[in-house]
Amino acid sequence: MTLSLAQSFGWNLARTMMSCIVIFKTGDQKFGVAEAREYDGDPAQIVREYDPFAR
């Protein structure tokens, strides 16, 4: 998925689930979205983290 789609999906998912969500790079211009506690990949691949409780 594209970065803009991943960001939109990640923010919406974080606010809906009230859970921390990460956007991570999966390949050349490809990104994925997962719940932060479920992500077990390389921390260097994380592009953005959405925390619905942060101000």
Contacts in CASP RR format, 6 or more apart in sequence:
PFRMAT RR
TARGET T0000
AUTHOR 0000-0000-0000
METHOD contacts of the structure
MODEL  1
MTLSLAQSFGWNLARTMMSCIVIFKTGDQKFGVAEAREYDGDPAQIVREY
DPFAR
1 9 0 8 1.000
1 30 0 8 1.000
1 31 0 8 1.000
1 32 0 8 1.000
1 33 0 8 1.000
2 29 0 8 1.000
2 31 0 8 1.000
3 23 0 8 1.000
3 29 0 8 1.000
3 31 0 8 1.000
3 47 0 8 1.000
6 23 0 8 1.000
6 31 0 8 1.000
6 32 0 8 1.000
6 33 0 8 1.000
7 23 0 8 1.000
7 48 0 8 1.000
9 33 0 8 1.000
10 21 0 8 1.000
10 23 0 8 1.000
10 33 0 8 1.000
10 50 0 8 1.000
11 21 0 8 1.000
11 50 0 8 1.000
13 19 0 8 1.000
13 21 0 8 1.000
13 33 0 8 1.000
13 50 0 8 1.000
14 20 0 8 1.000
14 21 0 8 1.000
14 50 0 8 1.000
14 51 0 8 1.000
14 52 0 8 1.000
15 52 0 8 1.000
17 35 0 8 1.000
18 52 0 8 1.000
18 53 0 8 1.000
19 35 0 8 1.000
19 36 0 8 1.000
19 37 0 8 1.000
19 52 0 8 1.000
20 35 0 8 1.000
20 36 0 8 1.000
20 37 0 8 1.000
20 49 0 8 1.000
20 50 0 8 1.000
20 51 0 8 1.000
20 52 0 8 1.000
21 33 0 8 1.000
21 34 0 8 1.000
21 35 0 8 1.000
21 36 0 8 1.000
21 49 0 8 1.000
21 50 0 8 1.000
22 33 0 8 1.000
22 34 0 8 1.000
22 35 0 8 1.000
22 36 0 8 1.000
22 39 0 8 1.000
22 46 0 8 1.000
22 48 0 8 1.000
22 49 0 8 1.000
22 50 0 8 1.000
23 31 0 8 1.000
23 32 0 8 1.000
23 33 0 8 1.000
23 46 0 8 1.000
23 47 0 8 1.000
23 48 0 8 1.000
23 49 0 8 1.000
23 50 0 8 1.000
24 31 0 8 1.000
24 32 0 8 1.000
24 33 0 8 1.000
24 34 0 8 1.000
24 39 0 8 1.000
24 41 0 8 1.000
24 45 0 8 1.000
24 46 0 8 1.000
24 47 0 8 1.000
25 31 0 8 1.000
25 32 0 8 1.000
25 45 0 8 1.000
25 47 0 8 1.000
26 32 0 8 1.000
26 45 0 8 1.000
31 47 0 8 1.000
36 49 0 8 1.000
39 46 0 8 1.000
END
